[in-house]
Amino acid sequence: MPYVKLNGVSFYYNDDNFTDPWRDPEVVFIQHGWGKSSNFFYHFVPPLVGKYRVLRRDMRGHGLSDDPLPGFEWSVDRLVEDMAEFLDELGVDRVHYIGESAGGVLGVAFAARYPDRVGSLTLISAPLSDPTRNSERYGYSDLAGMIATTPMNEFLDMNIKGRGVVPTGPAHEKWLRGEWGKNRAESLAAFARLFPSIDLTPMVSTLKMPTLILAPANSNTAPLGDQQKMNDLIPDSRIKVIEGTGHEIYYEKFDECIAAVTSFLGSVENSSPADV
């Protein structure tokens, strides 16, 4: 299995490329959200991989990547540097970034810091501000505390219902539980503590790259009003509202999402780097 070791932490990733071997394809970098892993975006690969090199990476403390070293302080800056150092290690200068939920939040921060490295930005269910601020809608007021005091199976029940996940059947639900169960409670709680301090409002207006917002119509985590506000603030953005059950539109409404993504990427291919 492919790993990159950075600053003592091993990061698991997938690198798929079925383009002509004599070509140097543009790179699509897919970053999952909180509690997920690269496995949650397996279905994005086939529609993209014949035209792009597709990278998917497990964030630290998620999936098959290592937990942070003792004493690690979670910060957006450090998580953004994780991505920059990962791409450096693979020799990738510039990407079309696709980020879901917290992965989209980090994508905005990455694009604001490294605008010349982002050819385009796709944000799927990405909150404009703290995704735990409205956590009382899920039945609790302290997400990190809930993770620390609730058995993982019970937490998964609450999380799946709260995020509007609709398993397609028993096998899908078993898979979801298995994938979520790979994450460590300590890392999930630490990540959850970080997000109340995040507000992307000052950053998004600085973005100069083409941006696609795939906005869930019914997400507690990324309310539609905030998604529309983000679209208004980003100079070169477009928004598509996805009428899903809840937050997980990347799976529930995959056909709509991937059609929008491939159309968007086709419109921005080979665009010049963003002006700095």
Salt bridges, closest charged atoms under 4 A:
ASP15 OD2 - ARG53 NH2 2.70
ASP16 OD2 - ARG56 NH2 3.27
ASP20 OD2 - ARG23 NE 2.95
GLU26 OE1 - HIS96 NE2 2.49
ASP67 OD2 - ARG184 NE 3.02
ASP77 OD1 - ARG113 NH2 2.49
GLU81 OE2 - ARG113 NH1 2.77
ASP82 OD2 - ARG60 NE 2.72
ASP82 OD1 - ARG78 NE 3.30
GLU85 OE1 - ARG78 NH2 2.90
ASP88 OD1 - ARG117 NH1 2.89
GLU100 OE1 - LYS36 NZ 3.11
ASP130 OD2 - ARG133 NE 3.89
ASP157 OD1 - ARG177 NH2 2.19
GLU173 OE2 - ARG177 NE 3.44
GLU179 OE2 - LYS182 NZ 2.93
ASP236 OD1 - ARG238 NH2 2.78
GLU248 OE1 - LYS36 NZ 3.62
GLU248 OE2 - ARG163 NE 2.92
GLU269 OE2 - LYS51 NZ 2.84
